[in-house]
């Protein structure tokens, strides 16, 4: 196990084949794994993300 970031939610991936998508209560986007380019900052990539879902579930990010 690794250290968890302070002040943010963090979830690790688990395989739960018996759980259907419509049974989920929340979806969590952990953040930007990588961001590169001339003059591009990780903050710019994070701010550009737009979260959405095709099912009625709360999306956290």
N, CA, C and O atoms as a Tripos MOL2 file, in Angstrom:
@<TRIPOS>MOLECULE
protein
  244   243    61     0     0
PROTEIN
NO_CHARGES

@<TRIPOS>ATOM
      1 N           0.8460   -1.1790    0.0000 N.3       1 UNK1
      2 CA          0.0000    0.0000    0.0000 C.3       1 UNK1
      3 C           0.8900    1.2400    0.0000 C.2       1 UNK1
      4 O           2.0070    1.2300    0.5180 O.2       1 UNK1
      5 N           0.3750    2.2800   -0.5810 N.am      2 UNK2
      6 CA          1.1270    3.5290   -0.6770 C.3       2 UNK2
      7 C           0.4670    4.5970    0.1740 C.2       2 UNK2
      8 O          -0.6600    4.4260    0.6410 O.2       2 UNK2
      9 N           1.1820    5.7120    0.3750 N.am      3 UNK3
     10 CA          0.6370    6.8480    1.1090 C.3       3 UNK3
     11 C          -0.5570    7.4210    0.3510 C.2       3 UNK3
     12 O          -0.5620    7.4480   -0.8800 O.2       3 UNK3
     13 N          -1.5620    7.8760    1.0840 N.am      4 UNK4
     14 CA         -2.7160    8.5220    0.4830 C.3       4 UNK4
     15 C          -2.5270   10.0320    0.5150 C.2       4 UNK4
     16 O          -1.9960   10.5680    1.4880 O.2       4 UNK4
     17 N          -2.9560   10.7240   -0.5410 N.am      5 UNK5
     18 CA         -2.8430   12.1850   -0.5420 C.3       5 UNK5
     19 C          -3.7490   12.7930    0.5270 C.2       5 UNK5
     20 O          -4.8720   12.3320    0.7350 O.2       5 UNK5
     21 N          -3.2680   13.8010    1.1820 N.am      6 UNK6
     22 CA         -4.0210   14.4660    2.2320 C.3       6 UNK6
     23 C          -5.1210   15.3420    1.6480 C.2       6 UNK6
     24 O          -4.8770   16.1080    0.7160 O.2       6 UNK6
     25 N          -6.3330   15.2320    2.1930 N.am      7 UNK7
     26 CA         -7.4220   16.1240    1.8120 C.3       7 UNK7
     27 C          -8.1540   15.7580    0.5400 C.2       7 UNK7
     28 O          -8.9930   16.5360    0.0850 O.2       7 UNK7
     29 N          -7.8750   14.6000   -0.0610 N.am      8 UNK8
     30 CA         -8.5770   14.1890   -1.2760 C.3       8 UNK8
     31 C          -9.0550   12.7470   -1.1330 C.2       8 UNK8
     32 O          -8.4560   11.9420   -0.4210 O.2       8 UNK8
     33 N         -10.1470   12.4440   -1.8280 N.am      9 UNK9
     34 CA        -10.6320   11.0650   -1.8670 C.3       9 UNK9
     35 C          -9.7500   10.2580   -2.7970 C.2       9 UNK9
     36 O          -9.2590   10.7840   -3.7960 O.2       9 UNK9
     37 N          -9.5440    9.0060   -2.4870 N.am     10 UNK10
     38 CA         -8.7560    8.1370   -3.3570 C.3      10 UNK10
     39 C          -9.3190    6.7230   -3.2460 C.2      10 UNK10
     40 O          -9.4940    6.1900   -2.1510 O.2      10 UNK10
     41 N          -9.5920    6.1410   -4.3860 N.am     11 UNK11
     42 CA        -10.1210    4.7800   -4.4340 C.3      11 UNK11
     43 C          -9.2670    3.9770   -5.3870 C.2      11 UNK11
     44 O          -8.8610    4.4750   -6.4370 O.2      11 UNK11
     45 N          -8.9960    2.7570   -5.0340 N.am     12 UNK12
     46 CA         -8.2600    1.8560   -5.9050 C.3      12 UNK12
     47 C          -9.2590    0.9920   -6.6650 C.2      12 UNK12
     48 O         -10.3770    0.7750   -6.1970 O.2      12 UNK12
     49 N          -8.8680    0.5080   -7.8100 N.am     13 UNK13
     50 CA         -9.7420   -0.2700   -8.6850 C.3      13 UNK13
     51 C          -9.9330   -1.6840   -8.1380 C.2      13 UNK13
     52 O          -8.9780   -2.3410   -7.7220 O.2      13 UNK13
     53 N         -11.1870   -2.1360   -8.1470 N.am     14 UNK14
     54 CA        -11.5340   -3.4900   -7.7530 C.3      14 UNK14
     55 C         -12.4370   -4.0870   -8.8150 C.2      14 UNK14
     56 O         -13.2320   -3.3680   -9.4210 O.2      14 UNK14
     57 N         -12.3340   -5.3650   -9.0480 N.am     15 UNK15
     58 CA        -13.1890   -6.0760   -9.9850 C.3      15 UNK15
     59 C         -14.3530   -6.6820   -9.2090 C.2      15 UNK15
     60 O         -14.1570   -7.5780   -8.3890 O.2      15 UNK15
     61 N         -15.5640   -6.1930   -9.4680 N.am     16 UNK16
     62 CA        -16.7730   -6.6940   -8.8050 C.3      16 UNK16
     63 C         -17.7590   -7.0740   -9.9160 C.2      16 UNK16
     64 O         -18.6550   -6.2930  -10.2380 O.2      16 UNK16
     65 N         -17.6030   -8.2670  -10.5050 N.am     17 UNK17
     66 CA        -18.3990   -8.6340  -11.6740 C.3      17 UNK17
     67 C         -19.9000   -8.7230  -11.4190 C.2      17 UNK17
     68 O         -20.6850   -8.5980  -12.3590 O.2      17 UNK17
     69 N         -20.3170   -8.9330  -10.1780 N.am     18 UNK18
     70 CA        -21.7460   -9.0570   -9.8880 C.3      18 UNK18
     71 C         -22.4360   -7.7050   -9.6850 C.2      18 UNK18
     72 O         -23.6530   -7.6680   -9.5030 O.2      18 UNK18
     73 N         -21.6970   -6.6020   -9.7120 N.am     19 UNK19
     74 CA        -22.2590   -5.2700   -9.5010 C.3      19 UNK19
     75 C         -22.5450   -4.6130  -10.8500 C.2      19 UNK19
     76 O         -21.6380   -4.4000  -11.6540 O.2      19 UNK19
     77 N         -23.8230   -4.2940  -11.0850 N.am     20 UNK20
     78 CA        -24.1750   -3.6220  -12.3420 C.3      20 UNK20
     79 C         -23.9860   -2.1140  -12.1930 C.2      20 UNK20
     80 O         -24.0170   -1.5820  -11.0830 O.2      20 UNK20
     81 N         -23.7910   -1.4370  -13.3120 N.am     21 UNK21
     82 CA        -23.5340    0.0100  -13.2870 C.3      21 UNK21
     83 C         -24.6630    0.7860  -12.6220 C.2      21 UNK21
     84 O         -24.4030    1.7570  -11.9100 O.2      21 UNK21
     85 N         -25.9140    0.3770  -12.8390 N.am     22 UNK22
     86 CA        -27.0260    1.1290  -12.2470 C.3      22 UNK22
     87 C         -27.1300    0.9280  -10.7360 C.2      22 UNK22
     88 O         -27.9620    1.5720  -10.0960 O.2      22 UNK22
     89 N         -26.3190    0.0640  -10.1540 N.am     23 UNK23
     90 CA        -26.2950   -0.1310   -8.7030 C.3      23 UNK23
     91 C         -25.2350    0.7460   -8.0240 C.2      23 UNK23
     92 O         -25.1340    0.7530   -6.7970 O.2      23 UNK23
     93 N         -24.4480    1.4820   -8.8090 N.am     24 UNK24
     94 CA        -23.4140    2.3480   -8.2420 C.3      24 UNK24
     95 C         -24.0360    3.5750   -7.6010 C.2      24 UNK24
     96 O         -25.0540    4.0740   -8.0790 O.2      24 UNK24
     97 N         -23.4400    4.0650   -6.5290 N.am     25 UNK25
     98 CA        -23.9080    5.2810   -5.8780 C.3      25 UNK25
     99 C         -23.0880    6.4890   -6.2560 C.2      25 UNK25
    100 O         -23.6130    7.6000   -6.3340 O.2      25 UNK25
    101 N         -21.7710    6.2790   -6.4990 N.am     26 UNK26
    102 CA        -20.8760    7.3700   -6.8390 C.3      26 UNK26
    103 C         -19.7890    6.8560   -7.7720 C.2      26 UNK26
    104 O         -19.4390    5.6770   -7.7520 O.2      26 UNK26
    105 N         -19.2660    7.7570   -8.5840 N.am     27 UNK27
    106 CA        -18.0880    7.4780   -9.3990 C.3      27 UNK27
    107 C         -17.0280    8.4970   -9.0480 C.2      27 UNK27
    108 O         -17.3230    9.6880   -8.9450 O.2      27 UNK27
    109 N         -15.8020    8.0490   -8.8630 N.am     28 UNK28
    110 CA        -14.7210    8.9490   -8.4670 C.3      28 UNK28
    111 C         -13.6500    8.9720   -9.5450 C.2      28 UNK28
    112 O         -13.1250    7.9250   -9.9230 O.2      28 UNK28
    113 N         -13.3260   10.1480  -10.0370 N.am     29 UNK29
    114 CA        -12.2180   10.3520  -10.9620 C.3      29 UNK29
    115 C         -11.0190   10.7690  -10.1220 C.2      29 UNK29
    116 O         -11.0280   11.8440   -9.5230 O.2      29 UNK29
    117 N          -9.9750    9.9170  -10.0700 N.am     30 UNK30
    118 CA         -8.8290   10.1790   -9.1970 C.3      30 UNK30
    119 C          -8.0290   11.4060   -9.5960 C.2      30 UNK30
    120 O          -7.3970   12.0210   -8.7370 O.2      30 UNK30
    121 N          -8.0330   11.7800  -10.8540 N.am     31 UNK31
    122 CA         -7.2650   12.9380  -11.2840 C.3      31 UNK31
    123 C          -6.5060   12.6310  -12.5570 C.2      31 UNK31
    124 O          -6.6940   11.5800  -13.1700 O.2      31 UNK31
    125 N          -5.6630   13.5390  -12.9410 N.am     32 UNK32
    126 CA         -4.8930   13.4060  -14.1740 C.3      32 UNK32
    127 C          -3.6500   12.5700  -13.8850 C.2      32 UNK32
    128 O          -2.8490   12.9170  -13.0160 O.2      32 UNK32
    129 N          -3.4930   11.4650  -14.6160 N.am     33 UNK33
    130 CA         -2.3310   10.6000  -14.4200 C.3      33 UNK33
    131 C          -1.0930   11.1680  -15.1030 C.2      33 UNK33
    132 O           0.0250   10.9700  -14.6270 O.2      33 UNK33
    133 N          -1.2830   11.8630  -16.2010 N.am     34 UNK34
    134 CA         -0.1630   12.4530  -16.9080 C.3      34 UNK34
    135 C          -0.6160   13.6350  -17.7370 C.2      34 UNK34
    136 O          -1.7420   13.6580  -18.2350 O.2      34 UNK34
    137 N           0.2400   14.5960  -17.8830 N.am     35 UNK35
    138 CA         -0.0950   15.7910  -18.6390 C.3      35 UNK35
    139 C           1.2190   16.3880  -19.1320 C.2      35 UNK35
    140 O           2.0910   16.7380  -18.3360 O.2      35 UNK35
    141 N           1.3510   16.4990  -20.4460 N.am     36 UNK36
    142 CA          2.6150   17.0370  -20.9500 C.3      36 UNK36
    143 C           2.3810   17.8690  -22.2000 C.2      36 UNK36
    144 O           1.3530   17.7540  -22.8680 O.2      36 UNK36
    145 N           3.3340   18.6820  -22.4850 N.am     37 UNK37
    146 CA          3.2800   19.5470  -23.6550 C.3      37 UNK37
    147 C           3.9460   20.8690  -23.3330 C.2      37 UNK37
    148 O           4.0580   21.2550  -22.1690 O.2      37 UNK37
    149 N           4.3730   21.5390  -24.3430 N.am     38 UNK38
    150 CA          5.0600   22.8080  -24.1390 C.3      38 UNK38
    151 C           4.1030   23.8320  -23.5300 C.2      38 UNK38
    152 O           3.0710   24.1520  -24.1200 O.2      38 UNK38
    153 N           4.4480   24.3400  -22.3590 N.am     39 UNK39
    154 CA          3.6420   25.3430  -21.6790 C.3      39 UNK39
    155 C           2.3830   24.8000  -21.0140 C.2      39 UNK39
    156 O           1.5630   25.5780  -20.5260 O.2      39 UNK39
    157 N           2.2130   23.4750  -20.9850 N.am     40 UNK40
    158 CA          1.0180   22.8700  -20.3880 C.3      40 UNK40
    159 C           1.3380   22.4540  -18.9600 C.2      40 UNK40
    160 O           2.3510   21.8040  -18.7010 O.2      40 UNK40
    161 N           0.4670   22.8340  -18.0420 N.am     41 UNK41
    162 CA          0.6430   22.4510  -16.6470 C.3      41 UNK41
    163 C          -0.3710   21.3790  -16.2650 C.2      41 UNK41
    164 O          -1.4190   21.2600  -16.9000 O.2      41 UNK41
    165 N          -0.0670   20.6070  -15.2440 N.am     42 UNK42
    166 CA         -1.0070   19.6000  -14.7540 C.3      42 UNK42
    167 C          -2.3050   20.2610  -14.3110 C.2      42 UNK42
    168 O          -3.3810   19.6990  -14.5110 O.2      42 UNK42
    169 N          -2.2210   21.4330  -13.7180 N.am     43 UNK43
    170 CA         -3.4210   22.1560  -13.2900 C.3      43 UNK43
    171 C          -4.3190   22.4780  -14.4760 C.2      43 UNK43
    172 O          -5.5410   22.3790  -14.3650 O.2      43 UNK43
    173 N          -3.7380   22.8620  -15.6100 N.am     44 UNK44
    174 CA         -4.5300   23.1660  -16.8060 C.3      44 UNK44
    175 C          -5.2620   21.9180  -17.2930 C.2      44 UNK44
    176 O          -6.4200   21.9970  -17.7030 O.2      44 UNK44
    177 N          -4.5980   20.7770  -17.2500 N.am     45 UNK45
    178 CA         -5.2320   19.5230  -17.6750 C.3      45 UNK45
    179 C          -6.3670   19.1460  -16.7240 C.2      45 UNK45
    180 O          -7.4400   18.7400  -17.1690 O.2      45 UNK45
    181 N          -6.1370   19.2760  -15.4360 N.am     46 UNK46
    182 CA         -7.1540   18.9470  -14.4450 C.3      46 UNK46
    183 C          -8.3760   19.8420  -14.6110 C.2      46 UNK46
    184 O          -9.5070   19.3590  -14.5560 O.2      46 UNK46
    185 N          -8.1640   21.1290  -14.8120 N.am     47 UNK47
    186 CA         -9.2710   22.0770  -14.9550 C.3      47 UNK47
    187 C         -10.0510   21.8490  -16.2510 C.2      47 UNK47
    188 O         -11.2200   22.2260  -16.3380 O.2      47 UNK47
    189 N          -9.4280   21.2450  -17.2490 N.am     48 UNK48
    190 CA        -10.0870   21.0040  -18.5350 C.3      48 UNK48
    191 C         -10.9900   19.7710  -18.5220 C.2      48 UNK48
    192 O         -11.8050   19.5980  -19.4280 O.2      48 UNK48
    193 N         -10.8580   18.9150  -17.5130 N.am     49 UNK49
    194 CA        -11.6950   17.7180  -17.4360 C.3      49 UNK49
    195 C         -13.1580   18.0920  -17.2250 C.2      49 UNK49
    196 O         -13.4750   18.9900  -16.4460 O.2      49 UNK49
    197 N         -14.0360   17.3970  -17.9240 N.am     50 UNK50
    198 CA        -15.4770   17.5620  -17.7510 C.3      50 UNK50
    199 C         -16.0480   16.1860  -17.4270 C.2      50 UNK50
    200 O         -15.9630   15.2660  -18.2410 O.2      50 UNK50
    201 N         -16.6280   16.0450  -16.2370 N.am     51 UNK51
    202 CA        -17.1480   14.7700  -15.7790 C.3      51 UNK51
    203 C         -18.6130   14.6260  -16.1740 C.2      51 UNK51
    204 O         -19.3840   15.5800  -16.0730 O.2      51 UNK51
    205 N         -18.9910   13.4490  -16.6200 N.am     52 UNK52
    206 CA        -20.3920   13.1740  -16.9240 C.3      52 UNK52
    207 C         -20.6440   11.6770  -16.8070 C.2      52 UNK52
    208 O         -19.7080   10.8790  -16.7530 O.2      52 UNK52
    209 N         -21.9160   11.3120  -16.7700 N.am     53 UNK53
    210 CA        -22.3030    9.9100  -16.6720 C.3      53 UNK53
    211 C         -23.5870    9.6920  -17.4610 C.2      53 UNK53
    212 O         -24.4190   10.5930  -17.5640 O.2      53 UNK53
    213 N         -23.7440    8.5080  -18.0130 N.am     54 UNK54
    214 CA        -24.9700    8.1730  -18.7300 C.3      54 UNK54
    215 C         -25.9820    7.4940  -17.8090 C.2      54 UNK54
    216 O         -27.0840    7.1570  -18.2430 O.2      54 UNK54
    217 N         -25.6200    7.2920  -16.5500 N.am     55 UNK55
    218 CA        -26.5520    6.7450  -15.5660 C.3      55 UNK55
    219 C         -26.6920    7.7580  -14.4320 C.2      55 UNK55
    220 O         -25.8780    8.6740  -14.3180 O.2      55 UNK55
    221 N         -27.7090    7.6010  -13.6010 N.am     56 UNK56
    222 CA        -27.9510    8.5210  -12.4920 C.3      56 UNK56
    223 C         -27.0100    8.1820  -11.3390 C.2      56 UNK56
    224 O         -27.3730    7.4420  -10.4250 O.2      56 UNK56
    225 N         -25.7960    8.7330  -11.3920 N.am     57 UNK57
    226 CA        -24.7930    8.4870  -10.3750 C.3      57 UNK57
    227 C         -24.0300    9.7820  -10.1340 C.2      57 UNK57
    228 O         -23.7710   10.5320  -11.0750 O.2      57 UNK57
    229 N         -23.6750   10.0470   -8.9030 N.am     58 UNK58
    230 CA        -22.8940   11.2350   -8.5710 C.3      58 UNK58
    231 C         -21.4430   11.0210   -9.0100 C.2      58 UNK58
    232 O         -20.8370   10.0020   -8.6780 O.2      58 UNK58
    233 N         -20.8920   11.9730   -9.7480 N.am     59 UNK59
    234 CA        -19.5090   11.9130  -10.1910 C.3      59 UNK59
    235 C         -18.6820   12.8700   -9.3520 C.2      59 UNK59
    236 O         -18.9700   14.0650   -9.2930 O.2      59 UNK59
    237 N         -17.6510   12.3410   -8.7010 N.am     60 UNK60
    238 CA        -16.7460   13.1420   -7.8630 C.3      60 UNK60
    239 C         -15.4090   13.2390   -8.5800 C.2      60 UNK60
    240 O         -15.0030   12.3170   -9.2880 O.2      60 UNK60
    241 N         -14.7420   14.3460   -8.3930 N.am     61 UNK61
    242 CA        -13.4260   14.4810   -9.0200 C.3      61 UNK61
    243 C         -12.6000   15.5290   -8.3620 C.2      61 UNK61
    244 O         -11.4630   15.7660   -8.7710 O.2      61 UNK61
@<TRIPOS>BOND
     1     1     2 1
     2     2     3 1
     3     3     4 2
     4     3     5 am
     5     5     6 1
     6     6     7 1
     7     7     8 2
     8     7     9 am
     9     9    10 1
    10    10    11 1
    11    11    12 2
    12    11    13 am
    13    13    14 1
    14    14    15 1
    15    15    16 2
    16    15    17 am
    17    17    18 1
    18    18    19 1
    19    19    20 2
    20    19    21 am
    21    21    22 1
    22    22    23 1
    23    23    24 2
    24    23    25 am
    25    25    26 1
    26    26    27 1
    27    27    28 2
    28    27    29 am
    29    29    30 1
    30    30    31 1
    31    31    32 2
    32    31    33 am
    33    33    34 1
    34    34    35 1
    35    35    36 2
    36    35    37 am
    37    37    38 1
    38    38    39 1
    39    39    40 2
    40    39    41 am
    41    41    42 1
    42    42    43 1
    43    43    44 2
    44    43    45 am
    45    45    46 1
    46    46    47 1
    47    47    48 2
    48    47    49 am
    49    49    50 1
    50    50    51 1
    51    51    52 2
    52    51    53 am
    53    53    54 1
    54    54    55 1
    55    55    56 2
    56    55    57 am
    57    57    58 1
    58    58    59 1
    59    59    60 2
    60    59    61 am
    61    61    62 1
    62    62    63 1
    63    63    64 2
    64    63    65 am
    65    65    66 1
    66    66    67 1
    67    67    68 2
    68    67    69 am
    69    69    70 1
    70    70    71 1
    71    71    72 2
    72    71    73 am
    73    73    74 1
    74    74    75 1
    75    75    76 2
    76    75    77 am
    77    77    78 1
    78    78    79 1
    79    79    80 2
    80    79    81 am
    81    81    82 1
    82    82    83 1
    83    83    84 2
    84    83    85 am
    85    85    86 1
    86    86    87 1
    87    87    88 2
    88    87    89 am
    89    89    90 1
    90    90    91 1
    91    91    92 2
    92    91    93 am
    93    93    94 1
    94    94    95 1
    95    95    96 2
    96    95    97 am
    97    97    98 1
    98    98    99 1
    99    99   100 2
   100    99   101 am
   101   101   102 1
   102   102   103 1
   103   103   104 2
   104   103   105 am
   105   105   106 1
   106   106   107 1
   107   107   108 2
   108   107   109 am
   109   109   110 1
   110   110   111 1
   111   111   112 2
   112   111   113 am
   113   113   114 1
   114   114   115 1
   115   115   116 2
   116   115   117 am
   117   117   118 1
   118   118   119 1
   119   119   120 2
   120   119   121 am
   121   121   122 1
   122   122   123 1
   123   123   124 2
   124   123   125 am
   125   125   126 1
   126   126   127 1
   127   127   128 2
   128   127   129 am
   129   129   130 1
   130   130   131 1
   131   131   132 2
   132   131   133 am
   133   133   134 1
   134   134   135 1
   135   135   136 2
   136   135   137 am
   137   137   138 1
   138   138   139 1
   139   139   140 2
   140   139   141 am
   141   141   142 1
   142   142   143 1
   143   143   144 2
   144   143   145 am
   145   145   146 1
   146   146   147 1
   147   147   148 2
   148   147   149 am
   149   149   150 1
   150   150   151 1
   151   151   152 2
   152   151   153 am
   153   153   154 1
   154   154   155 1
   155   155   156 2
   156   155   157 am
   157   157   158 1
   158   158   159 1
   159   159   160 2
   160   159   161 am
   161   161   162 1
   162   162   163 1
   163   163   164 2
   164   163   165 am
   165   165   166 1
   166   166   167 1
   167   167   168 2
   168   167   169 am
   169   169   170 1
   170   170   171 1
   171   171   172 2
   172   171   173 am
   173   173   174 1
   174   174   175 1
   175   175   176 2
   176   175   177 am
   177   177   178 1
   178   178   179 1
   179   179   180 2
   180   179   181 am
   181   181   182 1
   182   182   183 1
   183   183   184 2
   184   183   185 am
   185   185   186 1
   186   186   187 1
   187   187   188 2
   188   187   189 am
   189   189   190 1
   190   190   191 1
   191   191   192 2
   192   191   193 am
   193   193   194 1
   194   194   195 1
   195   195   196 2
   196   195   197 am
   197   197   198 1
   198   198   199 1
   199   199   200 2
   200   199   201 am
   201   201   202 1
   202   202   203 1
   203   203   204 2
   204   203   205 am
   205   205   206 1
   206   206   207 1
   207   207   208 2
   208   207   209 am
   209   209   210 1
   210   210   211 1
   211   211   212 2
   212   211   213 am
   213   213   214 1
   214   214   215 1
   215   215   216 2
   216   215   217 am
   217   217   218 1
   218   218   219 1
   219   219   220 2
   220   219   221 am
   221   221   222 1
   222   222   223 1
   223   223   224 2
   224   223   225 am
   225   225   226 1
   226   226   227 1
   227   227   228 2
   228   227   229 am
   229   229   230 1
   230   230   231 1
   231   231   232 2
   232   231   233 am
   233   233   234 1
   234   234   235 1
   235   235   236 2
   236   235   237 am
   237   237   238 1
   238   238   239 1
   239   239   240 2
   240   239   241 am
   241   241   242 1
   242   242   243 1
   243   243   244 2
@<TRIPOS>SUBSTRUCTURE
     1 UNK1         2 RESIDUE 1 A UNK
     2 UNK2         6 RESIDUE 1 A UNK
     3 UNK3        10 RESIDUE 1 A UNK
     4 UNK4        14 RESIDUE 1 A UNK
     5 UNK5        18 RESIDUE 1 A UNK
     6 UNK6        22 RESIDUE 1 A UNK
     7 UNK7        26 RESIDUE 1 A UNK
     8 UNK8        30 RESIDUE 1 A UNK
     9 UNK9        34 RESIDUE 1 A UNK
    10 UNK10       38 RESIDUE 1 A UNK
    11 UNK11       42 RESIDUE 1 A UNK
    12 UNK12       46 RESIDUE 1 A UNK
    13 UNK13       50 RESIDUE 1 A UNK
    14 UNK14       54 RESIDUE 1 A UNK
    15 UNK15       58 RESIDUE 1 A UNK
    16 UNK16       62 RESIDUE 1 A UNK
    17 UNK17       66 RESIDUE 1 A UNK
    18 UNK18       70 RESIDUE 1 A UNK
    19 UNK19       74 RESIDUE 1 A UNK
    20 UNK20       78 RESIDUE 1 A UNK
    21 UNK21       82 RESIDUE 1 A UNK
    22 UNK22       86 RESIDUE 1 A UNK
    23 UNK23       90 RESIDUE 1 A UNK
    24 UNK24       94 RESIDUE 1 A UNK
    25 UNK25       98 RESIDUE 1 A UNK
    26 UNK26      102 RESIDUE 1 A UNK
    27 UNK27      106 RESIDUE 1 A UNK
    28 UNK28      110 RESIDUE 1 A UNK
    29 UNK29      114 RESIDUE 1 A UNK
    30 UNK30      118 RESIDUE 1 A UNK
    31 UNK31      122 RESIDUE 1 A UNK
    32 UNK32      126 RESIDUE 1 A UNK
    33 UNK33      130 RESIDUE 1 A UNK
    34 UNK34      134 RESIDUE 1 A UNK
    35 UNK35      138 RESIDUE 1 A UNK
    36 UNK36      142 RESIDUE 1 A UNK
    37 UNK37      146 RESIDUE 1 A UNK
    38 UNK38      150 RESIDUE 1 A UNK
    39 UNK39      154 RESIDUE 1 A UNK
    40 UNK40      158 RESIDUE 1 A UNK
    41 UNK41      162 RESIDUE 1 A UNK
    42 UNK42      166 RESIDUE 1 A UNK
    43 UNK43      170 RESIDUE 1 A UNK
    44 UNK44      174 RESIDUE 1 A UNK
    45 UNK45      178 RESIDUE 1 A UNK
    46 UNK46      182 RESIDUE 1 A UNK
    47 UNK47      186 RESIDUE 1 A UNK
    48 UNK48      190 RESIDUE 1 A UNK
    49 UNK49      194 RESIDUE 1 A UNK
    50 UNK50      198 RESIDUE 1 A UNK
    51 UNK51      202 RESIDUE 1 A UNK
    52 UNK52      206 RESIDUE 1 A UNK
    53 UNK53      210 RESIDUE 1 A UNK
    54 UNK54      214 RESIDUE 1 A UNK
    55 UNK55      218 RESIDUE 1 A UNK
    56 UNK56      222 RESIDUE 1 A UNK
    57 UNK57      226 RESIDUE 1 A UNK
    58 UNK58      230 RESIDUE 1 A UNK
    59 UNK59      234 RESIDUE 1 A UNK
    60 UNK60      238 RESIDUE 1 A UNK
    61 UNK61      242 RESIDUE 1 A UNK
